[in-house]
């Protein structure tokens, strides 16, 4: 029974990671990613440890310090549960290898154990980032002994199993009803939008309370001995058991609690196996079915379009009709301005307006420029211009289009889609900054120029390093050298412009003229670079 599982696990891991570290883009991206995570970890980790220190000082007299661990286990459960929903949907149902694996002589639970390896890597990484700093710091504050850290390590391997197994069971039960051809893409889009909403809500909750002393005081004021742990773990009792494992004085008592948690994890595993055997095939077998539509001939009498216009329309339809592209390039583009409002304004337009009253001239212009670069710079739409065609790119070899026409249509499509986040943030900025007509006109012109520059940068990056051999759309947004090049060029070009404007401190009109000239030169240079690339490349080159 274990041999098929080992073989499937080996196949899954080879498919995901066999050639990953052979690519320089992955190594470079990993280095920059680790540096970025360390920077974020120092900021967020210092803030969290400050809260824990204050909470421990306030809760120690009443004997409620174990509520810190209970809250940690409870928070980990909810975060892993939500993350597992998205990972399981993509891995169990929306990958291209599903049809191949369904015909292998293995049980469903054996296949899903193997397919769980990749999601569990992300789950355990998130758990480690959250769990180890807090638990270790708590052990230092409480003067815990050696066995405390032994149980900390053992609990690390058990913690994610319960929320992951429960999330998998819920997904498999639900997908047997909704995953039927025509609902596949709809389910994927709805799931992604729900994930974006949860992300925004999480930021809102974190922003509502920013004072560590206030957070700690509120918790301490409502606690009695042992009462806070019970309140914190009311909706997830295993969190209380895990807390008792680490805080109980007797080793035998801790071992007893640990055995109970192991039994609960085993029970969650049984639920996972039962759901896999009972529900998985019913949902997965509907992946390749669809609902055909009867061709009515409606629209055939429309006015003929030019070749570039028709291809541009096809590009936009591909983005909107492919769930992964829609979520990453359209829905995600709306999330970034929303997060900007949540993080910096929190919807308090009055306070934001008061803050902006003292900003004028070159500083106000820098704010306008930054808002536009932020809105459009993180949208990967132009970076996947060629790569999103995948293996179907070879069909371009037989189309009556020149490579210049293809590039022009793709540039126009990416430019138009990038206008969506720019429009959203412009509508938010008008009441916040209280812009007059002149400032609004400047905003629009700068937005169009920034959009053009960033779009061409992404196009050049994808033209230099296309990724056509993908098996899943999500691969286009992970570990790509083209993405790194685009970010570096965009950041470098605009950071230089920001520094120039801040140092010279010119009037808004002069800043506007300098910026228009600067971005225009950048765009002309990039278009010249594209024209040179097109002279030495052809459609067949990208297929190799």
C-alpha positions in Angstrom: 0.0 0.0 0.0 2.9 2.4 0.8 4.8 1.7 -2.4 2.2 3.5 -4.7 2.2 6.5 -2.3 6.0 6.7 -2.4 6.1 6.5 -6.2 3.4 9.1 -6.5 5.1 11.4 -4.1 8.4 11.1 -6.0 6.6 11.8 -9.3 4.9 14.9 -7.8 8.1 16.3 -6.3 10.1 15.7 -9.5 7.4 17.5 -11.6 7.5 20.5 -9.2 11.1 20.8 -8.2 13.4 18.6 -10.4 14.7 21.5 -12.6 13.8 24.5 -10.4 17.2 25.3 -9.1 18.9 24.8 -12.5 17.3 28.0 -13.7 19.3 31.2 -12.9 16.0 33.1 -12.6 14.8 30.9 -9.7 18.1 31.3 -7.8 18.2 35.1 -8.3 14.5 35.4 -7.4 15.0 33.2 -4.3 17.8 35.4 -3.1 15.8 38.6 -3.5 12.7 36.8 -2.0 14.7 35.7 1.1 16.0 39.3 1.5 12.5 40.7 1.2 11.0 38.2 3.6 13.8 38.9 6.2 13.1 42.6 5.9 9.3 42.2 6.3 10.0 39.6 9.1 12.1 42.0 11.1 9.4 44.7 10.9 6.4 42.6 11.6 8.3 40.2 14.0 9.5 43.1 16.1 6.0 44.4 16.4 4.6 41.0 17.4 7.3 40.3 19.9 6.7 43.7 21.5 3.0 42.8 21.9 3.9 39.4 23.4 6.3 41.0 25.8 3.6 43.4 27.0 0.9 40.7 27.1 3.2 38.4 29.2 3.9 41.2 31.7 0.2 42.0 32.1 -1.1 38.4 32.1 1.6 36.9 34.4 0.1 38.2 37.7 -3.3 36.6 36.9 -1.8 33.4 35.6 -3.2 33.8 32.1 0.1 33.7 30.1 -0.9 30.5 28.4 -3.6 32.4 26.6 -0.8 33.8 24.4 -0.1 30.3 23.1 -3.8 29.5 22.8 -4.3 32.6 20.6 -1.2 31.6 18.5 -2.7 28.1 17.9 -6.1 29.5 17.1 -4.7 32.1 14.6 -2.6 29.4 13.0 -5.7 27.2 12.5 -7.7 29.9 10.8 -4.8 31.1 8.5 -3.9 27.5 7.5 -7.6 26.7 6.9 -8.1 29.6 4.6 -4.7 29.1 2.8 -5.5 25.4 2.4 -8.7 26.1 0.6 -6.9 27.9 -2.3 -4.0 25.5 -2.4 -6.2 22.4 -2.5 -8.5 23.9 -5.2 -5.6 24.5 -7.5 -3.7 21.3 -6.7 -6.5 18.8 -6.6 -8.7 20.1 -9.3 -7.2 22.8 -11.6 -3.8 21.3 -12.6 -3.3 19.9 -16.1 -2.1 16.5 -14.8 -5.4 15.5 -13.3 -6.6 13.5 -16.3 -3.4 11.5 -16.4 -3.4 10.5 -12.7 -7.1 9.6 -12.6 -6.4 6.5 -14.8 -3.6 5.1 -12.6 -4.3 1.9 -10.6 -4.3 3.7 -7.2 -6.8 4.7 -4.6 -8.0 8.3 -4.5 -6.5 8.9 -1.0 -3.1 7.6 -2.2 -3.2 10.1 -5.1 -4.3 13.0 -2.9 -1.6 12.2 -0.3 1.0 12.6 -3.1 -0.7 15.7 -4.5 -0.7 17.2 -0.9 3.1 17.4 -0.8 3.4 20.7 -2.6 0.6 22.5 -0.7 1.9 21.2 2.6 5.3 22.8 1.9 3.6 26.2 1.8 1.5 25.3 4.8 4.5 24.3 6.9 6.5 27.4 5.8 3.7 29.7 6.9 3.4 27.7 10.2 7.1 27.9 10.9 7.2 31.7 10.2 4.4 32.3 12.7 4.9 29.5 15.2 8.6 29.3 16.0 9.4 33.0 16.8 6.4 33.3 19.2 6.8 29.9 20.9 10.5 30.3 21.4 10.2 33.9 22.7 7.4 32.7 25.1 9.8 30.0 26.3 12.5 32.5 27.0 10.1 34.8 28.9 8.7 31.9 31.0 12.1 30.3 31.6 10.9 27.0 30.1 13.0 23.9 30.3 14.3 21.5 27.6 11.1 19.4 27.3 9.2 22.6 26.4 11.3 23.0 23.2 11.0 19.3 22.4 7.2 19.5 22.5 7.4 22.8 20.5 9.1 20.8 17.8 6.7 17.9 17.9 3.6 20.2 17.8 5.0 21.9 14.7 4.5 18.7 12.7 1.0 18.1 14.1 -0.5 21.7 14.0 -1.1 22.1 10.2 -2.5 18.6 9.7 -5.9 19.3 11.3 -6.9 22.5 9.5 -5.5 21.1 6.2 -7.4 17.8 6.4 -10.6 19.6 7.4 -10.2 22.1 4.5 -9.6 19.3 2.1 -12.7 17.5 3.2 -14.9 20.6 2.8 -13.5 21.3 -0.7 -13.9 17.7 -1.9 -17.5 17.6 -0.6 -18.4 20.9 -2.2 -16.7 20.3 -5.6 -18.7 17.2 -6.3 -21.7 19.6 -6.7 -20.1 22.6 -8.4 -17.3 21.3 -10.5 -19.0 20.4 -13.7 -17.3 21.8 -16.9 -19.1 25.1 -17.2 -18.8 25.8 -13.5 -15.0 25.0 -13.3 -13.8 28.5 -14.4 -16.6 30.2 -12.4 -15.5 28.3 -9.2 -11.9 29.3 -9.8 -12.8 33.0 -10.2 -15.1 33.0 -7.2 -12.5 31.3 -5.0 -9.9 33.8 -6.0 -12.1 36.8 -5.4 -13.0 35.4 -2.0 -9.3 35.1 -1.2 -8.7 38.8 -2.2 -11.6 39.9 0.0 -10.2 37.9 2.9 -6.8 39.5 2.3 -8.3 43.0 2.4 -10.3 42.2 5.5 -7.2 40.9 7.3 -5.4 44.2 6.6 -8.4 46.1 7.9 -8.4 44.1 11.1 -4.7 44.6 11.6 -5.0 48.3 11.0 -7.9 48.8 13.4 -5.5 48.2 16.4 -2.0 49.5 16.0 -1.1 50.3 19.5 0.6 47.3 21.2 -0.1 48.7 24.7 -3.8 49.1 23.9 -4.0 45.6 22.5 -2.3 44.1 25.5 -4.3 46.1 28.0 -7.7 45.2 26.5 -6.8 41.5 26.7 -5.5 41.8 30.3 -8.6 43.7 31.5 -10.9 41.0 30.4 -9.0 38.1 31.9 -9.3 36.0 35.0 -7.1 33.1 35.9 -7.5 30.5 33.2 -10.5 32.4 31.7 -8.7 34.0 28.8 -7.4 30.7 27.4 -10.9 29.3 27.5 -12.2 32.4 25.7 -9.5 32.3 23.1 -9.9 28.7 22.3 -13.6 28.4 22.5 -14.1 27.8 18.8 -11.1 25.5 18.4 -10.6 23.2 21.5 -7.4 21.6 20.2 -5.7 25.0 20.7 -6.3 24.7 24.5 -4.9 21.2 24.5 -1.8 22.3 22.6 -1.3 25.2 25.1 -1.6 22.7 28.0 1.1 20.6 26.5 3.6 23.5 26.6 2.5 25.0 29.9 1.7 22.0 32.2 4.3 21.5 34.8 4.3 17.7 34.8 5.9 15.8 31.9 3.4 13.0 32.1 0.5 15.4 31.9 2.1 17.0 28.8 2.6 13.6 27.2 -1.1 12.7 27.9 -2.3 16.0 26.2 0.1 15.3 23.3 -1.4 11.8 22.8 -4.9 13.4 22.7 -3.7 15.9 20.1 -2.2 13.1 18.1 -5.5 11.2 18.2 -7.3 14.3 17.0 -4.8 14.7 14.1 -5.3 11.0 13.3 -9.1 11.5 13.3 -8.7 14.5 10.9 -6.6 12.2 8.7 -9.4 9.6 8.6 -11.8 12.3 7.6 -9.4 13.3 4.8 -9.1 9.6 3.6 -12.9 9.1 3.7 -13.6 12.3 1.8 -10.9 11.4 -0.8 -12.5 7.9 -1.4 -16.1 9.1 -1.3 -16.1 12.5 -3.0 -12.9 13.2 -5.0 -13.7 11.3 -8.2 -17.2 12.7 -8.4 -15.7 16.2 -8.6 -12.6 15.5 -10.6 -14.2 13.5 -13.3 -16.2 16.6 -14.4 -13.1 18.5 -15.3 -13.0 17.8 -19.0 -16.7 18.1 -19.6 -18.2 21.3 -20.9 -21.5 22.8 -22.1 -21.6 23.3 -25.8 -23.2 26.3 -27.3 -25.2 26.4 -30.5 -23.7 28.8 -33.1 -26.4 31.3 -34.0 -24.5 33.4 -36.5 -25.3 36.5 -34.5 -22.8 39.3 -35.1 -21.6 38.2 -38.6 -22.9 41.3 -40.2 -20.8 43.6 -38.1 -18.3 45.9 -39.7 -15.0 44.2 -40.4 -12.1 45.0 -38.1 -8.5 45.6 -38.9 -6.1 42.8 -38.2 -4.5 44.5 -35.2 -7.9 45.4 -33.8 -9.2 41.8 -34.1 -6.0 40.4 -32.5 -6.2 43.0 -29.7 -9.8 41.9 -29.0 -8.7 38.3 -28.9 -6.0 39.2 -26.4 -8.4 41.0 -24.0 -10.9 38.2 -24.2 -8.2 35.6 -23.4 -7.3 37.6 -20.2 -10.9 37.9 -19.1 -12.0 34.4 -19.9 -9.0 32.6 -18.4 -9.6 32.4 -14.6 -5.9 32.6 -13.6 -5.1 35.5 -15.9 -8.3 37.3 -14.8 -7.5 36.9 -11.1 -3.8 37.9 -11.5 -4.1 40.7 -14.1 -7.6 42.1 -13.6 -9.0 41.3 -10.1 -5.5 41.6 -8.6 -5.1 45.0 -10.3 -8.1 46.2 -8.3 -6.8 44.8 -5.1 -3.6 46.8 -5.1 -5.3 50.2 -5.1 -7.7 48.8 -2.5 -4.8 47.8 -0.3 -3.2 51.2 -0.8 -6.4 52.8 0.6 -6.6 50.4 3.5 -3.0 50.6 4.5 -2.5 54.4 4.2 -6.0 55.9 4.5 -8.2 53.2 6.1 -11.2 54.9 4.4 -10.8 58.0 6.6 -10.9 60.6 3.8 -11.2 63.5 6.2 -7.9 62.7 8.0 -6.2 61.9 4.7 -7.4 65.2 3.3 -6.0 67.0 6.3 -2.7 65.2 5.8 -2.5 66.2 2.2 -3.2 69.9 2.8 0.4 70.6 3.7 1.7 68.9 0.6 2.0 71.0 -2.6 4.3 71.7 -5.5 6.9 69.1 -6.3 6.0 66.9 -3.3 2.4 66.7 -4.4 3.6 65.8 -7.9 5.8 63.0 -6.4 2.7 61.6 -4.6 0.8 61.6 -7.9 3.7 60.0 -9.7 4.2 57.3 -7.0 0.5 56.5 -6.9 0.4 55.8 -10.6 3.7 53.8 -10.6 2.4 51.7 -7.7 -1.0 51.0 -9.3 0.3 49.8 -12.6 3.8 48.6 -11.8 2.7 45.5 -9.9 0.3 44.3 -12.6 2.0 41.4 -14.6 -0.3 41.8 -17.6 2.5 42.9 -20.0 5.1 40.4 -18.6 3.0 37.5 -19.8 2.2 39.0 -23.2 3.8 36.3 -25.2 4.2 33.6 -22.6 0.5 33.2 -21.9 0.0 31.7 -25.4 2.0 28.7 -24.3 2.2 25.8 -26.7 -0.4 27.5 -28.9 2.1 30.2 -29.9 3.1 27.9 -32.7 -0.3 28.7 -34.3 1.1 32.2 -35.0 3.4 30.7 -37.5 0.4 30.2 -39.8 -1.6 33.4 -39.1 -1.5 36.3 -41.7 0.1 38.7 -39.2 3.6 40.1 -39.0 5.4 40.0 -35.7 5.2 43.8 -35.5 1.4 43.6 -35.7 1.3 41.0 -33.0 3.5 43.1 -30.7 1.4 46.2 -31.4 -1.9 44.4 -30.5 -0.4 42.9 -27.3 0.9 46.3 -26.2 -2.5 47.9 -26.8 -4.3 45.1 -24.9 -2.0 45.4 -21.9 -2.2 49.2 -22.0 -6.0 49.1 -21.9 -6.2 46.6 -19.1 -3.7 48.6 -17.0 -6.1 51.6 -17.2 -8.5 49.7 -14.8 -6.4 50.1 -11.6 -5.3 53.6 -12.7 -9.0 54.6 -13.0 -9.8 53.2 -9.5 -7.0 55.0 -7.7 -7.8 58.2 -9.6 -11.4 58.1 -8.4 -10.2 57.7 -4.9 -7.6 60.4 -5.1 -9.9 63.1 -6.4 -11.9 63.5 -3.1 -8.8 62.7 -0.9 -6.4 65.2 -2.4 -9.2 67.6 -3.5 -7.6 68.1 -6.9 -8.5 71.0 -9.1 -8.9 70.7 -12.8 -5.2 71.4 -13.5 -4.0 68.8 -11.0 -6.5 66.2 -12.3 -5.2 66.8 -15.9 -1.6 66.3 -14.8 -2.7 63.1 -13.1 -4.3 61.8 -16.3 -1.3 62.6 -18.5 1.2 61.1 -16.0 -0.9 58.0 -15.6 -1.0 57.4 -19.4 2.8 58.0 -19.7 3.6 55.7 -16.7 1.2 53.1 -18.1 2.9 53.2 -21.5 6.5 53.0 -20.0 5.7 50.1 -17.7 3.8 48.2 -20.4 6.7 48.4 -22.8 9.2 47.4 -20.1 7.1 44.2 -19.4 6.8 43.5 -23.1 10.6 43.7 -23.6 11.2 41.4 -20.6 8.8 38.8 -21.9 10.2 39.1 -25.4 13.7 38.5 -24.1 12.8 35.6 -21.8 9.5 34.0 -22.8 8.1 31.0 -21.0 6.0 28.9 -23.5 6.5 25.4 -22.1 4.2 25.8 -19.1 1.7 23.2 -18.0 -0.3 25.4 -15.6 -1.1 29.1 -15.9 0.2 29.9 -12.4 3.7 29.0 -13.5 3.8 32.3 -15.5 3.6 34.3 -12.2 6.3 32.3 -10.3 10.1 32.4 -10.4 10.5 34.1 -13.8 13.6 36.0 -14.8 11.4 38.3 -17.0 9.4 39.4 -13.9 12.6 40.2 -12.0 14.1 42.2 -15.0 10.8 44.1 -15.4 10.7 45.0 -11.6 14.4 46.1 -11.6 14.2 48.2 -14.7 10.9 49.9 -13.6 12.1 50.5 -10.0 15.5 51.8 -11.1 14.1 54.2 -13.7 11.4 55.7 -11.5 13.5 55.8 -8.3 16.0 57.9 -10.2 13.2 60.2 -11.2 11.8 60.4 -7.7 15.2 61.3 -6.3 15.7 64.0 -9.0 12.3 65.6 -8.2 12.8 65.5 -4.5 16.4 67.0 -4.7 15.6 69.8 -7.1 12.3 70.7 -5.4 10.8 72.4 -8.5 7.3 73.8 -9.0 4.6 71.4 -10.1 4.7 72.7 -13.6 8.4 72.3 -14.0 8.2 68.9 -12.4 5.5 67.9 -14.8 7.6 69.1 -17.8 10.7 67.2 -16.6 8.7 64.0 -15.9 7.1 64.1 -19.3 10.4 64.5 -21.1 12.1 61.9 -19.0 9.4 59.2 -19.4 9.0 60.1 -23.1 12.8 59.5 -23.6 12.5 56.1 -21.8 9.5 55.1 -23.9 11.3 56.0 -27.2 14.4 54.1 -26.1 12.3 51.0 -25.2 10.4 51.1 -28.5 13.7 51.4 -30.3 14.9 48.3 -28.4 11.7 46.5 -29.3 12.2 47.3 -33.0 15.8 46.1 -32.9 14.7 42.8 -31.2 12.0 42.3 -33.9 14.6 42.6 -36.6 16.7 39.8 -35.2 13.8 37.6 -34.1 10.8 36.0 -35.8 7.8 34.0 -34.7 9.7 30.7 -34.9 12.4 32.0 -32.5 10.0 32.2 -29.6 8.9 28.5 -30.1 12.4 27.2 -29.6 
